[in-house]
C-alpha cells in the first residue's frame, strides 16, 4: 500500500510588541516575503526593543522604527534614524490594503524615492477614520493621478472604508505587510495620546520588547 504524507499548512508568522500601553500581536503576510523576513530578522536581533513610537497622529496611524529613539531625551525631534537600507516595494493591492489595523512600512517621499522603496525599519500601524462615499470618490481621483496603473478601490474596499475605516489615500503607494490580530485596543489608546508639534508623544510610548510568537 502506498504511503501518503500529510503536510500541514504552514502558519503565518506572528510578532508580539510588548509596549508601555499593552501588547500588540502582528500577523505577517506571506504575500510580502521580503518585508516579512526582514521584519522577523530585526525582531530576532532585538532591533525594536526599547524603541519609541516617535510619530503618532490621531485618526491616522502610529509609527516606530527609529533606533535613535531608544535613548532620546524628551522634546528631541525623531524620525531620521533607520536601519541603513531600503527594501523593494511589494504592493499586493487589493489583497493587502490600508484598512484599520493593517501594518505597513514607511518610506521616503516620491521626489527622492520614485520606486517607492520601503524603509528597512520604520513601520506604521493604521488607525485612520471612516469615509463617506463622496470622500472616497475624491480619494479615487487622487489615486488615479498618483498610481500607475491606477489603484482602483473596489466596491468591497469602499464598503470597508465606509464602515471600518483606514487610510485609503495610501493604497498602492506603501507596502502593507501584516495586520494587528490582537491588541487593536492598544493601538487605539496610543493614537489618542497627547503629542508635541512634531507628532512625538509628550509622554513616551515605548516598545519594551518585541518577539516572535512561535518561538
C-alpha positions, 0 to 999 in steps of 0.5 A: 500500500502506498504511503501518503504524507500529510503536510500541514499548512504552514502558519503565518508568522506572528510578532508580539510588541510588548509596549508601555500601553499593552501588547500588540500581536502582528500577523505577517503576510506571506504575500510580502516575503521580503518585508516579512523576513526582514521584519522577523530578522530585526525582531530576532536581533532585538532591533525594536526593543526599547524603541519609541513610537516617535510619530503618532497622529490621531485618526491616522496611524502610529509609527516606530522604527527609529533606533535613535529613539531608544535613548532620546531625551524628551522634546528631541525631534525623531524620525531620521534614524533607520536601519541603513537600507531600503527594501523593494516595494511589494504592493499586493493591492487589493489583497493587502490594503490600508484598512484599520489595523493593517501594518505597513512600512514607511518610506521616503517621499516620491521626489527622492524615492520614485520606486517607492522603496520601503524603509528597512525599519520604520513601520506604521500601524493604521488607525485612520477614520471612516469615509463617506462615499463622496470622500472616497470618490475624491480619494479615487481621483487622487489615486488615479493621478498618483498610481500607475496603473491606477489603484482602483478601490473596489466596491468591497474596499469602499464598503470597508472604508465606509464602515471600518475605516483606514487610510485609503489615500495610501493604497498602492503607494506603501507596502502593507505587510501584516495586520494587528490580530490582537491588541487593536485596543492598544493601538487605539489608546496610543493614537489618542495620546497627547503629542508635541508639534512634531507628532512625538508623544509628550509622554513616551510610548515605548516598545519594551520588547518585541518577539516572535510568537512561535518561538 
